[in-house]
Amino acid sequence: MSAPHLTVVVPAHNEEERLARTLADLREQLPGAEIIVVANSCRDATVAIATDAARSDLRMQVLDVGARIGKGGAVRLGFQIARGDVVAFVDADGATPGAEVKRLYQSMGNADCIVATRWGPGAVVQVAQSRWRRFLGRGFNLLVRLLFGLHFTDTQCGAKFVRRAALEGILDDLETAGFAFDVDLLFQLMRHGRTIVEAPIVWRDCSGSKVNVWIAVPRMLTAMLRLRLKYSPLRVLVPWLDRLGQLEIIRCRRALRVLVVSDAHPLSAQASSLERSVQSAVSGLAQSEWSAVWSYSLPLALVEPFPEQSALRYERRTRSLASTYLRDYRDRFDCVVEVCRKRYYWTPLFSMKPKVVIAPGMRGSSPVYGRAIRLNAAPLDATMLERALFNAIAAYHAHFVLQRDGTWSLLTHADGRQSVFVASALPVGTSPASSILNA
């Protein structure tokens, strides 16, 4: 089956009453499109309805995610397996008719992203929202303009189209899982210089919304504040905001990236048995879902580093670690491993990433390390180091992670103490049927 030109992602949470109608409408108007339904923590017949529709449709996939991942998490999981040249997402309630989805797709022109608007010139709202929700929506839009410079009349309309080339450049930056995801998406596209246009839409409000405004609005405001802080000189406040606001942050990674910091190259004469043991474990990691960089400060003597095509690469620091990190490493890695012989590197002072501290024989570290995982001995193998890294990552935020067999898994934490890494069955670019991801 040839790759589709358009993929439509449909996030769904307890939509048994409306989903069948929406899917039938989309398929009637877009017979050649790939449709991906991402069911998010559904407790009704949503999954059964979507699966039944997929049985007779080779271009439809159904992802059943047992954990609560929010609209943003569901859409981004759909993004990761979408095969279309253009990837869209629409609400499961059918507020955007299939005919409008088709029209907007055909009107993209040379734009990287097209945003449907209910408030711009030419828009037709057949059934309006309540006055209270319209008031909240306009106030939210004003705040978005002030904080991010996104001069769109309607960032929250549930219909957006993005070219794959533009989307792939920002997937690692998207983190918002809740309803503020739309702002995150548009802001990242703007940061990367992509062309975004608005287009009027024919839209109708559908009764039966599952959104509790009194819960959703404060979370959206907090998520926007976090996004603004992350790209400001006050980014150091983000971890504190995450804890206080209990924000839904989920990252998607096709390969987890680890930075190992050490004084010595592990194959040099200056290296100790600790560096060599860690290097062996990291090399095993780099053969699977991981990529790794070993950052060292002492000069390499007589031993050449591994080839650059290896998943484990070596980079020598010529400045302090803090300076090197902020200048070169800050946006390249998902976690940090400190290999400490005589001193700590105090990475929490300049890095927000999850951390594993390997410090045999050294006294307990300062509270500044917070939720970092500490190992009092060198890891015996890659499995032991991987488990420590998973626990460190899960203590911060949930992650969708691509596995070697082409499936996705959700890495999260349970009771704040342990990580749950549950294999999924999400065949990338295959069909049909129901793919299951539970947590």
N, C-alpha and C positions, 0 to 999 in steps of 0.2 A: 504494500500500500504506500503510495507516494506521500511525502510530507505535506501537510495542509498549509495553505496560505494564512489561515486565521485559526487561532486557538481562543476559545472563550472559557474562562475560569468562572465557576459559579460557587461561591462560598455559601454554605447552608448550615443553619443551626435550628433544628426542630421545625422544618418547613414542610411537613407532610401534607398540609392543606393546599399549598400553592406550588410546590416544586414540579409536579407532573405537568401542569398547565404551562409553566415557564419553559420546561425542556421541550415540550411539543412545539411551542411557538418558535423557539430558537432553531430547532431542527427543520421546521417548515421553511423558515426564511433563509437559513444558512445550511443547506444540505451537505456542502463540502467541508464545513468547519469541524475542527476537533473540539469536543466539549469535555471539560474536566470538572466534575462535581466534587468538591471537597467538603465532606460532612464533618462538622466540628462539634464534638461532644453531644451528639444527638441522642435523645431518649425517647424518640417516637419512631414512626415508620419511614423517616426520611431516607435512610440508607436502602431499605427494601424497595422503595419507589424508584430511586435512582438506579439501583442495580437491575430492576426489572426493565427499565428503559434501555439500559446498556446492553442487555442480552441480544437485542436485535440491531445493535448499532456498533459497528466496528470502530467508529471514530469517537466513541465515548468511553471515558474512564471514570470510575468512582473511587474516591479515596475516603476511607472511614477512619477518622482520627478520634480515638477515644478521649484523649486529653483535651482540656480547654485551651485552644490556641488563638482564639479571637479571629475577627475578620482578617486582620493583617497577616496573621500566621497562616491562615487557610489560603489566602490569595498567593502568598509567596511560595507555599509548597506547590501550588498549581503552576506558578511561574517556572519552577525548577524542572518540571517534567514536560512542560509545553513544547511542542515542536513547530508551531506556526511561525511564519515570518513576522506576523503581527500577533501580539498577545493582548487580549482584552479581558476585563472582568466586569460582570454585571450582578446585580442583586438577585437572589433566588425568588423574591416575591413577584417578579414580573413587572415592576414599576417602569422599566424600560422595555417597550415592546420589541419583539424580534425584528420587525420592519425598521425600527430606529437603529438597532444595532447594525443591521445591514447597511443602512444609509450612511451612518457615521464612518463605518469601515471604508466604504467606497469614496468618502470625501476626504481621506487623510492627505492626499497629495504628497508633498515632500516633507511633511511634518514628522518629527520623531514621536510625538505624542499628541493625541487629541482628547480633550476633556469636554464631556457633555455638561451643559449648563441649563438649569431650570429658570435662571433669572436674567439671562442676557437677552438682547434684542432677537426677536424671532422665535423664542421659546414658547411652547404651548403646554400649560399645566392643566390637564383635563380634570383631575381631582386634586385639590390643594390639601396641603398639610394643615393641621390646626394652627391658629394664630400663635399659640405659645411656641410651637416647634419652629414656625417661620421666624419668630423673634429671636430664638436661640440660634438659628442657623445664620441669620444676618449678623448677629453679634460675633459669632465664631468667625465668620468670614472677615470681618473687620480686624479681629485680632490676628488672623493669619497674615493679612496684608501688612500690619504693623511689625510683626515679629520676623517675617521671612521675605517680605517684598514680593510675595506671590500675588500679582494683580489680576486674579481671576474672580469672576463674579460668583462662582460656585465650585469650591474644591471638594464638596462632599457628595455630589451627585454620583450615584452608584454605577457609572458607566465610563470607562476610560480605556484607551487603546494605546499601546506602546510598541514600537518596532523592536524586534529581538536585538538588533545591533545596539540600540540605546539601552535596552533593559539589562543586557549582560554586563555592561560597564558599571552598573549601580547595585547589583544584587547583593554584594557583600556589605554594602553600606546600609541597606534597609534593615531596621531592627524593630520597628513599632508593630505590635501585634493587635492592638485595639482599633477603634474606629478612627483614630488620628493617622492611620496608615496612609490615607490618601495624601495628606500633607507631606508626610515623609517621602513618598514616591515623587511628588512634584518638586519638592525642594532638592532632592538628589539629582533629578534630571536637570534642574536649573543650575545646580553647582557644576555639573559636567558640560554645560554649554549646549544642551539639547534644545531643539525647537519644539515649543509647546503652544498649541492653539486651542481656543475654545470654539465649540459649535453648539448652537441651540438645539433643543431636543423636545420631542413630544413625550410628556411624562405624566404619570398619574400616581397619586399616593394610594397605597394598598393597605387595607385594614389588616390587623393581626400582627403588627410589628412586635418583635421579641426584645426590642431595645428599651431598657429602663432609663429614661432620660436623667433621673436624679442620680443614677450611678454612672452612666456613660459620660455625661458632660464633665464632671470633675476629673475623671480619668483622662479624658481627651485633653483638657487644659494642662494637666500635669505632664502628659506625654509631650505636648508641644513645648512646654518649658524645658523639659529634658533635651529635646532635639535642638532647641536654640542654644542651651548651655554647652552641648557637646561640640558645637562649632563656634566656640567663643573662648576668650582667655580664661573663663571661669569653668572650663570643662572638668577641673578637678572636683567640682561639686556633684558631678553626675552620679558617682556611686552612692553618695549620701542620699540623693534624691530617690534613687532606685529603692533604697531600703525604706525610706519614710513613706514614699508613695505607693509601694508595692506594685510597681508598674509591670505590665505584661511586655517583656522584651524577649523576642525569639530571633535567633540568627540562623541562617541557612548556609551550610558549607559543603562544597563538593570535595574539599580536602582541608583538614584541620592543619593549621600552620603553627609551629612551635619555635620559639626563640630560646636557645640554650646559651646562657652567659657563663663564662669561665675565664680564669686568668690565662690558661695555657691551651694550646692546641693539643687534643688528646693523643696525637701520635708523635709529639715532640719529646725531646729529652727532658723538658721541664715538667711534663705531665706526671701526675701521680696515678696510683691504681684507681683512685676515685674517678678521675676523668676518663680513664680507659674503660671502666665498667659502665659509666653512664653513656659513653660513646657507643658501646656495643648495644645497649638497650635502645638508644635513639636510632641507630642504624636499622634495627628491627622494626621500629615504628615506621620509618620512612619507606618501608616496603608495602605498607597498607594504605590507610586513608590519610596518612599524615605527610606533610613536607616539613623539613626542619633546616634551620640555619644555626650553626655553632659559632658564636661570637667570642673571640678570644683577644687578649691584649698582649701577651708575651710573644716575641718573635718565634717563628717556626724554624727549628734547626734541623737541617739535613733531610727532613721528610717532606715530600710533596703532598699537598692535600688531595682528597679524592677528586675524581673528574667532576666538572661542573654539571654534567647531566645527571649525576646522582641526586636522589631526593634529599640527601643530607649534604649541605654545602657548608663551607667554612669561610668566615669573613673576619679579618683582623681589624680591631679597633685602634685607631690612632689618636682618639680623643677619649675623654671620660665616658663611661657607660651612659650617664644621664644625657650628655650632649649628643652622643651617637644615637641613642634611642629616640629622643625628641626630633632629631633631624632626619634619621633614616629608617627607623624601625616602627614608629608609632602606629602606622596604619597597615603594617604588613603581616601582623601575627595575631593569633587568637589566644595564646597563652605564653607564659614565660617560665623557664626552668632555671633556677639559680644553682650552680654547682659550687658550693662553698667549702673551702679548705680551712681558711683562717679568718674569714670575715664575711659578713653579709653585704649584699650589693644595694640593699634598701630600695629595691625597684618600686615598692608601693608609693614612694614619694614622687615618682614621675610617670608611673604607668598604671592605667586602670585595668589592665588585663588580669585574668586569673593566673595564679602562680603556684608552682611546686618548688619547694626549697629543699634541696638535698644537702644536709649539713651534719655528717657523722661526727660525734664527739664534741660538737659545739653546744653551748648553753642555749636555752630557749630564746627565741627571737622576741623582739618588741611587739606590743599590740598593734603597731602600725601595719603588720602583715595581715591582720584581720582574718579573713576566711582562707588564706593560703594553706595548702596541704604541705605538711612537713614530713620528710623521710629522714630517719636517723641512721640509715645505711644506704649504700648504693643499691639501686634496683637490680634484682637478680636477672631480669630479662625484660623484653619489650612489653610483655603482658602486664607485669607489675607496674612499670612506668605508665603504661596506657591507662590502667585503672586509676592511678593517682591523678593523671591529667583529666580524665573524665570527671572525677570527683571535684577537682578544682574548678573546672568549667561549669559543671552543674550547680555548684554553690553560688555562682554569679547569675547566669541566665540559661534558659533552655536553648538547645540547638537542634536543628534538623541536620543530619549528617549523612552523606552519600557513602554507601558501603562498596566493598570490592565487587560484590555480585550485582551491582546496579540497583540495589534497593535503597530506600531511605529509612533512617531510624530517628527516633526522638530521644535526645539526651536531656533529662530533666532531673530534678531532685525530689525525694520523698521525705516528708517530715524534717526537712532541713538537714538530714544526716547522710543519706546515701543516694547514689545516682541510680536511675533506672534506664537501662539501655535495651530497648525492646526491638527486635528485628521486625522489619516491615516487609511488605511485598508490593512495592511500587515499581513495576517494570518501566524503565525509562524508554519512552518512545514506542511502547508496544500496546496492544489492545487485544481483547476488549476487557471488559468486566470489572469486577470489584477488587480493588486493592485495599489491604487492611493495614492500618497503623494504630496500634493500641498502646496506651500507657496507663 
